[in-house]
């Protein structure tokens, strides 16, 4: 079961979003773009395989921010990846 706080995090990169990327019921994607990894909520992150593929590609290409101006000065990749909801994480990157 998803807790309410997890609803605010990108399933791909763990960025804490200011809106609910997948809605209050975690089933209605906003179709917005994550400013960090660039995933479109409801498209590339609609299933676990897509999430894993997109995350792997994002990591392999240097974790470039889709909207660089949104990157916090104290940004930490490790801390952000730890914020990915548990059901969307995987071990073999």
C-alpha positions, 0 to 999 in steps of 0.5 A: 500500500502507498502512503500519502507522502510517497504519492509526491515522489517521481517513480523514476528518479525520486524527485519530490514533486509539488503536485501529485504526479499520479493523483490522490488515488495513485491512478490518474497521472497528471501527464506533467513532466518531471523537472529532474529526469524528464519522465512524463507521468502516466507514459514512461512510468506507467508500469514497472518495466518502463520505470526501470528502463527509463531510470537506467537510461537516465542514470547511464546518460549522466542524470541530466536535469530536464529543467536545470534551473529546478535543481537545488544547490544541495542536490544529492543523487543518492538521497533522491534515489532513496526517495523512490517509493519502495514498490518502484525500486529495483536492485540491478541497475 
